[in-house]
């Protein structure tokens, strides 16, 4: 029962977003992460 539900959820997720959309999401996550951690790093460097 749970295996088929898990498979159905995976199919729904894949159908909901195209590969191009998923790549754009990952790129945006990477950019936001670099900006946030870069800002933290620069903030710490300025305090020294």
N, C-alpha and C positions, 0 to 999 in steps of 0.2 A: 504494500500500500504506500509506504513512505518513499520507496524508490521511484515509483511512478509519479508521485507528487513532485519529487525533486527534479525528475526529468522534465516534467511539464513546466516547472518554474524556469529551468534553463532554456527551454524552447521559447517561452514567452519573452525572456530577457533578450535573447538573440533576435527575435522577430521585432522587438520594440526599437532597437537601435541598429543602424547599419555599421559596418566596419569603419567607415569614414568618421561617423559620429563618435565611436569609441576611441579612435585615435586622437581626435580633437579633444576629447575629455581628458585623456592621459597627458597630452601635451599641455593643456591648461593647468592640470594638477602639478606637473613638473615646474611650470613657470611660476605659479603661485608659491610653491615650496621654495624655489630659489630666491624669490623676492623676500619672503618672510624670513628665511634663515640668513640671507644676506643682510637684511635690515638688522636682525639681532646681532649678527657678527659686527657690523659697522657700529652699532650702538655700544657694544662692549668695548670696541677699539677706541671710540671717542671718550669713554670714561677713564681710560688709562692715562 
